[in-house]
């Protein structure tokens, strides 16, 4: 019987990323840049009644995942299955200069998709954040922008779209920034390709 604290699916992503992000990256990223991370762990125990699964992470840490109503395929999880958390790098999808009188704002939209019935459980969450923020630094060589949003924290994000012209944005200017991030959790049998 599993007897540990019960983190939600969102808390799991944070816990696994915190425990394994340094392990997953070959070189440390500059502070504030969300780089891609892939962390896998092995299922060591399952309680189908409570929809709880214990997963041993890359450093031997054990995390309990408890699925809510969305965990329809929990009965298909077996000891030894591999749980993988993939967090894609946050990237700027749009960047538009604004009037300097604009106020810092943030709006977030999440889309969630789940694995089909009958297979192994899985979930993918795409988060699109639209932020009105002050640009504090532009690095055209590395194609990154650093901005101060409504929470007064600095964040640096990559601009991969070659159609976004960073020369039109100035330090100190307000801008509308659309950032996209994707987090996915999948479960596979150890012998599945």
C-alpha positions in Angstrom: 0.0 0.0 0.0 1.4 3.4 -1.0 1.5 6.0 1.8 3.1 9.2 0.8 2.0 12.9 0.2 -0.2 13.3 -2.9 1.1 15.8 -5.5 -1.1 16.8 -8.4 -0.1 16.3 -12.0 1.2 19.9 -12.2 3.2 19.4 -9.0 4.7 16.2 -10.5 6.0 18.1 -13.4 7.6 20.7 -11.1 9.1 18.0 -8.8 10.5 15.9 -11.6 11.9 19.0 -13.3 13.5 20.3 -10.1 14.9 16.9 -9.3 16.2 16.0 -12.8 16.7 19.2 -14.8 20.4 19.4 -14.0 20.7 15.7 -14.8 18.9 16.2 -18.1 21.0 19.1 -19.4 24.6 18.7 -20.6 25.5 22.3 -19.9 23.8 24.6 -17.4 21.5 27.2 -19.1 21.7 30.9 -18.2 19.4 31.8 -15.4 15.8 32.4 -16.6 16.0 30.5 -19.9 13.7 27.5 -19.9 15.6 24.9 -21.9 14.3 21.6 -23.1 14.4 18.8 -20.4 13.6 15.2 -20.7 13.4 13.1 -17.5 12.5 9.5 -17.2 11.8 7.2 -14.2 10.6 3.7 -13.6 7.3 2.7 -12.0 8.1 0.9 -8.8 4.6 0.6 -7.3 1.0 1.1 -8.3 -2.3 1.5 -6.3 -5.0 1.3 -9.0 -7.8 2.1 -6.4 -6.3 5.5 -5.4 -4.8 6.0 -8.9 -1.4 6.4 -7.3 1.9 5.4 -9.0 5.4 5.6 -7.4 8.1 6.5 -9.9 11.8 6.3 -9.2 13.6 9.2 -10.9 17.0 9.5 -12.5 18.8 10.3 -9.2 17.0 7.5 -7.2 14.4 9.9 -5.9 10.8 8.5 -5.6 7.9 10.6 -6.5 4.2 9.7 -6.2 1.9 10.6 -9.1 -1.8 10.6 -8.3 -4.0 10.9 -11.3 -7.4 12.5 -11.0 -10.4 11.8 -13.1 -8.2 12.3 -16.2 -6.3 9.1 -15.4 -8.6 6.8 -17.3 -5.9 4.3 -18.3 -4.2 3.8 -14.9 -5.1 0.1 -14.9 -2.7 -0.3 -17.9 0.3 0.8 -15.9 2.7 -2.0 -14.8 5.7 -2.1 -12.5 8.8 -1.4 -14.6 7.0 0.9 -17.1 8.9 4.0 -18.0 7.3 7.4 -17.2 8.8 10.3 -19.2 8.3 14.0 -18.6 9.3 16.2 -21.5 9.3 19.9 -21.2 10.0 21.7 -24.5 12.0 25.0 -24.3 9.8 28.1 -23.9 9.9 30.0 -27.1 8.6 33.4 -28.3 5.8 32.9 -30.8 5.2 36.7 -31.3 6.8 39.9 -30.3 5.3 43.3 -31.0 6.5 46.7 -29.7 3.9 48.8 -27.8 3.4 52.3 -26.5 5.5 53.0 -23.5 2.3 53.9 -21.5 1.0 50.3 -21.6 0.7 48.5 -18.3 2.3 45.1 -17.6 -0.3 42.3 -18.0 -0.4 38.5 -18.3 -2.9 36.1 -19.7 -2.5 32.3 -19.9 -4.3 29.8 -22.0 -3.8 26.0 -21.5 -4.8 23.2 -23.9 -4.6 19.7 -22.6 -4.8 16.4 -24.6 -4.8 12.9 -23.1 -3.9 9.5 -24.4 -6.7 7.5 -26.0 -8.8 5.1 -24.0 -7.3 1.6 -23.7 -3.6 2.5 -23.9 -1.1 3.7 -21.4 -1.9 6.9 -19.7 -0.4 10.2 -20.9 -1.1 13.9 -21.0 0.3 16.8 -23.0 -0.3 20.4 -21.9 0.4 23.4 -24.2 0.6 26.7 -22.4 0.4 30.0 -24.3 1.1 33.1 -22.3 0.5 36.6 -23.6 2.5 39.1 -21.7 2.7 42.9 -21.9 6.1 43.6 -20.4 9.1 45.9 -20.4 12.1 44.7 -22.5 15.2 44.8 -20.3 17.7 43.2 -22.6 17.9 42.1 -26.3 20.6 39.6 -27.3 20.5 39.6 -31.1 23.4 37.2 -31.4 21.8 34.5 -29.3 18.2 35.5 -30.3 16.9 36.0 -26.7 14.9 38.7 -25.1 14.7 39.4 -21.4 11.6 41.1 -20.0 10.1 42.3 -16.7 6.5 41.2 -16.5 3.6 42.1 -14.2 5.1 40.0 -11.3 8.2 42.1 -11.5 10.4 39.1 -12.2 12.8 38.9 -15.1 12.5 36.2 -17.7 14.7 35.4 -20.7 13.2 33.5 -23.6 14.5 32.3 -26.9 13.2 33.8 -30.2 13.5 31.0 -32.7 11.2 32.4 -35.4 13.4 34.1 -38.0 10.5 36.3 -39.0 10.6 38.2 -35.7 12.9 41.2 -36.2 14.7 41.9 -32.9 16.1 45.2 -34.3 12.6 46.7 -34.0 12.5 46.2 -30.3 14.4 48.5 -27.9 15.6 48.1 -24.4 13.2 49.8 -21.9 10.3 49.6 -24.4 7.0 47.9 -23.6 6.2 44.9 -25.8 3.5 42.3 -26.3 5.2 38.9 -26.1 3.5 35.5 -26.8 5.4 32.6 -25.2 4.6 28.9 -25.9 5.6 26.0 -23.7 4.7 22.3 -23.9 4.9 19.7 -21.1 4.1 16.1 -21.8 4.0 13.0 -19.6 4.0 9.6 -21.2 4.1 6.0 -19.9 5.6 3.2 -22.0 6.5 -0.5 -21.4 10.3 -0.8 -21.0 10.5 -2.9 -24.2 8.4 -0.5 -26.3 10.4 1.5 -28.9 
